[in-house]
Amino acid sequence: MGWDIDVREKVYQRLANELFFRILRGEYALGAKLPSYIDLAKQAGSSPETLRKAFRELQQHGVIEKTRKGYFVTSDETKVISFRHQYLASIEKEYLDARKKVIHLDKGN
């Protein structure tokens, strides 16, 4: 039987999550201009390309918007709340999947 190793989460997804957490905490307010992905890459110790992918990920979910003047946090709170619900649902699913594995192990002993 093969190993059940999940490597779905990429570095850019972790960076996107961290940016999202900072938005939720109010570090980047609704409607606020974000630092450039190059500046954020330096702060995060990542490559600018990886941060650009993180921006793209959040942009696809409507959390940030790209304009000629740069990237901005959406001013639409419902988009942030919607993505928050999506994120929490995915974390809950991961937890339940892990729990099934542990319960399965407990029953085997």
WOPEJO-V199636 format. One record per pair of residues at least 24 apart in sequence whose ideal C-beta (glycine too) atoms are under 8 Angstrom apart, sorted by the first residue. I is the first residue (numbers start at 1). J is the second residue. D is the distance in Angstrom with one decimal. If there is no record, write none. Layout:
BEGIN
i: <I I>
j: <J J>
d: <D D>
END
This chain:
BEGIN
i: <4 10 11 11 12 12 12 12 12 13 13 15 15 15 15 15 15 16 16 16 16 16 17 18 19 19 19 19 20 20 20 20 20 23 23 23 24 24 28 29 30 30 30 30 30 30 31 31 31 31 32 32 33 33 33 33 34 34 34 34 34 36 36 37 58 61>
j: <101 53 46 50 50 51 53 54 57 54 57 44 46 50 51 53 54 53 54 55 57 58 87 44 54 55 58 64 58 63 83 84 87 63 73 80 80 84 73 73 73 74 75 76 77 80 72 73 74 75 72 73 69 70 71 72 64 70 71 72 73 70 71 71 83 86>
d: <7.5 7.9 6.8 5.5 5.0 7.5 3.7 4.6 6.4 7.4 6.5 6.1 6.2 6.4 6.0 8.0 3.9 7.9 4.0 7.8 4.2 5.3 7.4 7.4 6.2 7.8 6.2 7.9 6.4 6.2 6.9 7.9 7.1 6.6 5.5 6.5 7.3 6.7 5.1 6.6 5.7 6.8 5.1 7.8 6.0 7.1 6.4 6.3 7.6 3.9 6.6 5.1 7.1 5.6 7.3 5.3 6.5 6.9 4.5 6.5 6.5 6.7 7.9 7.4 8.0 7.3>
END
